[in-house]
Amino acid sequence: MDEYRKSVEEGIVESYRQDEDMMILVFAQWCVNEGLSPEELYMQAYPQQQSNERLQRVLELTVPKEEAGPIPDDTVLGVLSMFGNEDLAFVVSDAIANRPGKK
């Protein structure tokens, strides 16, 4: 039974990790689409962290804005909030509010 429990726990952790990577990808691709640096926004939200290895890994999966589908602001904010990234959601909200041409 312990082997089964361990297997289930490992599966749950891996599933959460994959979902979290998807959240990071949504954030990173939204930044690319908006002409923003994912690393800079991340550092604004979490200045105490040197860098985020997972963000660096996921950045390799982003595509140029021209090749990407649109990501609505509400989607990126919702995904960040769902994973408890309130600080990053705040920085993203600020970037949205301060877009050029936005009043």
C-alpha positions as CSV (number, residue, x, y, z in Angstrom):
1,M,0.0,0.0,0.0
2,D,2.9,2.4,0.7
3,E,4.2,1.9,-2.8
4,Y,0.8,2.8,-4.2
5,R,0.5,5.8,-2.0
6,K,4.0,7.0,-2.9
7,S,3.1,6.6,-6.6
8,V,-0.1,8.5,-6.3
9,E,1.6,11.3,-4.4
10,E,4.4,11.5,-7.0
11,G,1.7,11.7,-9.8
12,I,-0.1,14.5,-8.0
13,V,3.1,16.5,-7.6
14,E,4.1,16.0,-11.2
15,S,0.7,17.0,-12.4
16,Y,0.8,20.2,-10.3
17,R,4.4,20.9,-11.6
18,Q,3.1,20.6,-15.2
19,D,0.2,22.9,-14.5
20,E,2.5,25.4,-12.9
21,D,4.8,25.3,-16.0
22,M,1.7,26.0,-18.1
23,M,0.9,29.0,-15.9
24,I,4.5,30.2,-16.4
25,L,4.2,29.7,-20.1
26,V,0.9,31.7,-20.3
27,F,2.6,34.5,-18.3
28,A,5.8,34.5,-20.5
29,Q,3.9,34.3,-23.8
30,W,1.6,37.1,-22.7
31,C,4.7,39.2,-21.9
32,V,6.2,38.5,-25.4
33,N,2.8,39.4,-27.0
34,E,2.8,42.7,-25.1
35,G,6.4,43.5,-25.8
36,L,7.4,43.1,-22.2
37,S,10.2,41.2,-20.6
38,P,9.0,38.3,-18.5
39,E,12.2,38.4,-16.5
40,E,11.9,42.1,-15.6
41,L,8.3,41.7,-14.5
42,Y,9.1,38.7,-12.5
43,M,12.0,40.6,-10.8
44,Q,9.6,43.5,-10.0
45,A,7.3,41.0,-8.3
46,Y,10.0,39.0,-6.5
47,P,13.1,41.2,-6.2
48,Q,14.5,38.9,-3.5
49,Q,14.9,36.0,-6.0
50,Q,18.0,36.1,-8.2
51,S,16.3,34.3,-11.1
52,N,13.7,31.7,-11.7
53,E,15.1,28.6,-13.3
54,R,11.7,27.4,-14.4
55,L,10.9,30.7,-16.0
56,Q,14.2,30.5,-18.0
57,R,13.3,26.9,-19.1
58,V,9.8,27.9,-20.2
59,L,11.0,31.0,-22.0
60,E,12.5,28.6,-24.6
61,L,8.9,27.5,-25.4
62,T,7.6,31.0,-26.2
63,V,7.1,32.0,-29.8
64,P,7.3,35.4,-31.5
65,K,4.1,37.5,-31.1
66,E,3.3,37.0,-34.8
67,E,3.1,33.3,-34.3
68,A,1.2,33.3,-31.0
69,G,-2.5,33.5,-30.4
70,P,-3.8,36.3,-28.3
71,I,-3.8,35.9,-24.6
72,P,-6.5,38.1,-22.9
73,D,-5.4,40.1,-19.9
74,D,-8.1,38.4,-17.8
75,T,-6.6,35.0,-18.7
76,V,-3.1,35.7,-17.5
77,L,-4.4,37.4,-14.4
78,G,-6.7,34.5,-13.6
79,V,-4.0,31.9,-14.1
80,L,-1.5,33.8,-11.9
81,S,-4.1,34.2,-9.2
82,M,-5.1,30.5,-9.4
83,F,-1.5,29.6,-8.5
84,G,-1.2,32.2,-5.7
85,N,1.1,34.5,-7.6
86,E,-0.6,37.6,-6.3
87,D,2.6,39.7,-6.4
88,L,3.2,38.9,-10.0
89,A,-0.5,39.5,-10.8
90,F,-0.2,42.9,-9.3
91,V,2.8,43.7,-11.5
92,V,1.0,42.5,-14.5
93,S,-2.1,44.6,-13.6
94,D,0.2,47.6,-13.3
95,A,1.7,46.9,-16.7
96,I,-1.8,46.6,-18.2
97,A,-2.8,49.9,-16.6
98,N,0.3,51.6,-17.9
99,R,0.2,50.5,-21.5
100,P,1.0,53.2,-24.0
101,G,-2.1,54.8,-25.3
102,K,-4.2,53.7,-22.3
103,K,-5.8,56.4,-20.3
